[in-house]
Amino acid sequence: MAEKIRGPRPPRQEVRDEAADIGVEARLAAGVLLNAALEGRGGLDAALSFREVAALPGPDRAFARAVAMAALRRLGEIDQILDRRLQKAPPLAVRTILRVALAQTLVLETPAFAAVSTAVKLAERDPKTRPYKNLVNAVLRGVDREGPGLTTAESNLPDWIAARWRATYGEATLAALALVARDEPATDLSMKPAVDPAAVAASVDGEALTGGTVRTGKRGDVAAWPGFEDGDWWVQDAAAAVPARLLAPKAGEIVADLCAAPGGKTLQLAASGAAVVALDRSETRLKRLRANLERTGLSAEIVAVPAEDWEDDRTFDAVLLDAPCTATGTFRRNPEVLRATKPADVAKLADVQHRLLDAAAERVKPGGRLVYCVCSMEREEGETQIIAFLRRNPAFKTAPVDPAALGAPAEALTPEGWLRILPSMWAEKGGLDGFFVARLDRVA
Ligand SMILES: C[S@@+](CC[C@H](N)C(=O)[O-])C[C@H]1O[C@@H](n2cnc3c(N)ncnc32)[C@H](O)[C@@H]1O
C-alpha cells in the first residue's frame, strides 16, 4: 500500500467513499481542470463551464474539482514521485493522467484499484496516450506497492515564489508556509453582531476563534448548513475579517467600501449600523454582493464604477480599500493562484493599487480613517505601497493597532504598526489567509 502524503487534516470522507463508484469521465474532468489552472489566471473558473466538467452529475463534478485541487496543492511532490519512476518525460496528457491518479491515492485516499483502473482506461481511450497504457499501469502499481518515497513540501511552490518568500520572510517561515499550503483549509464564518458565535459553533461542529470568527471542518454545500437561509453568517476567512474590524465603523457614520464585491467586508461594515456605500467596478461581482446583502437582511448603497472615475462629491468618516492584488495570500483556498500569478503581475497590480490609494485618500473626511488591505504576500503590494503613500500624503498617519482586539495573531504586528498576517500563523489551528492591513488616519 502507498503511504499517504502526510498532512494535519484528515482526507474528505465523502470523497473517499464515493470515489470507487465514480468513473473515468470525472477523472478526465479533473485533468481538464488541473491543466486549465496551470495555464493561467482565471483558467480554473473558466474550465468549470467546459463541456467535460459541466456535463458531469453534481457528485462527479465535486469529485473532479477535489482531485484537481489536491493535485494543485501537491503538484511538486507528485512530480517528484513520478520523476523518480519515469526514465524520460512523457507527453503532458500522460503526465496529467498520472498526476490525477496520484492526487487520488496519495492525498484523497481513493482506493488504489479505482484510481489505477480509471487511469489505465483513460490512457487507453485516446490514440495519443494509448501507447503509454502499460507505463501508466506500471508507475501507479509501483507507487502503490513500494510507497511514494520522500517528498518535500517546498517543491509544491513555484521556484520564483519560493525564492521571493525566502528572501522576504526567511527560510523557517518559507518552510512553515509550504507546510500549510499542502492541506485543504477549514471553513471560517463571520456573523452578524446579534448572533452568538458559540451557538453558530455548536450548530456547525466548529470552534469560535478570538475576534468572533467560527472555524469549522464541516464539508459540503454551505447553503444547506443551519443558519445560512436565515442570513446569520457568511463565509469569510478569519484574516479577511480583520480589516473591517480595524476600520471600526459606528452607527451614524457614513462609510465607503471602494472594492467591495463579493462583499464579505461590506456585510461586516453594514452590520455595524453605519451607512455604507459599496462600490466595485465589476457589475457581475456586484450581483453576488447584492445576493449576500439580501440573504443577510443588511443594506448598502451599491455603485458600479471604477473608484478612480466615481463622480460623487461625498467624503466619508471611514473608507475601506481592499484593493485588487495578486492574491498570493489565498493559496490555502485557491492553490491555483500560485501557478497563475506571473512575476510581472506584481508590478502591474502595484500600479493599480497606487492609483486606487490616491483615489481612496480623497474620499476621507479630515479626522476620518482609511484602511488599506490586500490578500497578497508581496511587499510591493503591502508595506512598499504604504511607505510611498505616507510620503505622498503627509495628512495621513499610521494609527495604532491592537491585534488581539481584532482577532489577529500578535506576531502579525509590524514595527511600523501595520499587520502582516501570514498563512503559517495559527498553524496549529490550520492557518489563515495571508493579508497586509494598515490603518491610516487623516489629521483633523
Ligand atoms: C480583493 S477583491 C474585493 C473583495 C471584497 N472586498 C470582499 O471582502 O469580498 C477586489 C475587488 O476590486 C474590484 N476592482 C478592481 N479594480 C477596481 C477599480 N478600479 N475600482 C473599483 N473596484 C475595482 C474587483 O472587481 C474586485 O471585486
The ligand as a Tripos MOL2 file, in Angstrom:
@<TRIPOS>MOLECULE
LIG
   27    29     1     0     0
SMALL
NO_CHARGES

@<TRIPOS>ATOM
      1 C1         -9.9580   41.7870   -3.3340 C.3       1 LIG1
      2 S1        -11.4200   41.9500   -4.2290 S.3       1 LIG1
      3 C2        -12.5110   42.6300   -3.0440 C.3       1 LIG1
      4 C3        -13.0880   41.6550   -2.0640 C.3       1 LIG1
      5 C4        -14.1640   42.2560   -1.1920 C.3       1 LIG1
      6 N1        -13.7240   43.4540   -0.5060 N.3       1 LIG1
      7 C5        -14.7040   41.2770   -0.1830 C.2       1 LIG1
      8 O1        -14.3860   41.3620    1.0010 O.co2     1 LIG1
      9 O2        -15.4960   40.4210   -0.5750 O.co2     1 LIG1
     10 C6        -11.0700   43.3210   -5.2340 C.3       1 LIG1
     11 C7        -12.2310   43.9010   -5.9740 C.3       1 LIG1
     12 O3        -11.7970   45.1040   -6.5870 O.3       1 LIG1
     13 C8        -12.5600   45.3180   -7.7490 C.3       1 LIG1
     14 N2        -11.8480   46.3380   -8.5400 N.ar      1 LIG1
     15 C9        -10.7620   46.1920   -9.3160 C.ar      1 LIG1
     16 N3        -10.3790   47.3850   -9.8090 N.ar      1 LIG1
     17 C10       -11.2400   48.2980   -9.3380 C.ar      1 LIG1
     18 C11       -11.3910   49.7120   -9.5070 C.ar      1 LIG1
     19 N4        -10.5410   50.4020  -10.2480 N.pl3     1 LIG1
     20 N5        -12.4100   50.3280   -8.8720 N.ar      1 LIG1
     21 C12       -13.2870   49.6180   -8.1180 C.ar      1 LIG1
     22 N6        -13.2040   48.2880   -7.9510 N.ar      1 LIG1
     23 C13       -12.1920   47.6410   -8.5330 C.ar      1 LIG1
     24 C14       -12.6700   43.9500   -8.3560 C.3       1 LIG1
     25 O4        -13.7890   43.8840   -9.2180 O.3       1 LIG1
     26 C15       -12.8150   43.0720   -7.1050 C.3       1 LIG1
     27 O5        -14.1730   42.8100   -6.8550 O.3       1 LIG1
@<TRIPOS>BOND
     1     1     2 1
     2     2     3 1
     3     2    10 1
     4     3     4 1
     5     4     5 1
     6     5     6 1
     7     5     7 1
     8     7     8 2
     9     7     9 1
    10    10    11 1
    11    11    12 1
    12    11    26 1
    13    12    13 1
    14    13    14 1
    15    13    24 1
    16    14    15 ar
    17    14    23 ar
    18    15    16 ar
    19    16    17 ar
    20    17    18 ar
    21    17    23 ar
    22    18    19 1
    23    18    20 ar
    24    20    21 ar
    25    21    22 ar
    26    22    23 ar
    27    24    25 1
    28    24    26 1
    29    26    27 1
@<TRIPOS>SUBSTRUCTURE
     1 LIG1         1 GROUP 0 **** ****
